[in-house]
Amino acid sequence: MPTNVRSLLFRRMLAIALLGAGVCGLFSACSTVYPPTYTDAELKAQCERRGGWWRGSLIAGYCEFQTASNQSP
């Protein structure tokens, strides 16, 4: 085989190998899915224990607190 053909074949094989490694890396990095740390029921219980109002049905995972303020009569 002439040197030019070998060089072209080597470049194609190298490109295919690098592309394959990149695709494998992308799929392996995106395949890990972690469950949420707390469930909505646990977050609601924590919210209510701390004196808040659970608004999880309106805004996911949201607990509303009333802030203390100086209200003059």
N, C-alpha and C positions, 0 to 999 in steps of 0.2 A: 504494500500500500504506500502511496506517496505520503510525504510528511504533511502536506496540506490537508489531506483527507483525515489523517490521524488526529491532527489538531482540531479539526471541525468536529469529529466524533467525540473527542475528549471534552470539548466545550459543551456540547449538547448533553452529554452524560452528567457533567458537573452541574449544569443548569437544572436538569431534571432532579438530581439528588438534592440540591438546595431547595428547590420548590417543594419537593415532597417532604423534606424536613420541616419547612415552614408551615405547611398545611398540617402535618402531624402535631406540631407544637401548638398551633392555634386550636385544634380540636381537643387536645389534651388539657389545655389551659381553661377552655370554656366548658369542659364537661363536669367540673366539680361544682355542685350546688349544695349550699349550706342551708339547713332549715333556720327559721327565725329563732332568735335567742329566747323570746318570750311569746306565748300565744296571746291572742286578744283577751281571753278569759283571765289570764294571769295579769295582764296590764290593767284590765278593768278592776280587778280586786286590789291591786296596788294603788290605783287612783282613788278608789273609794276609801281605802284605809287612811290615805293621806288627806282626806277631806275634799277631794276634787269631784268634778262631774265628768263622767265618761262620755265622750263625744265620738266614739269609735265608729258609730254608724254614719256620721256625717263626714268626718275626716279620719282616715285610717290611723289608729293608734294615738288619738289625741285626747289628752286629759286637760280639762279646763279648771283653773283655780281662780278664786276671787282674791285680788290683791288687797292688802290692808291700805287704807288711805285715811287721811284726815278730812273728815266731812264736818264742816261747821254748820250749826243749825240755822 
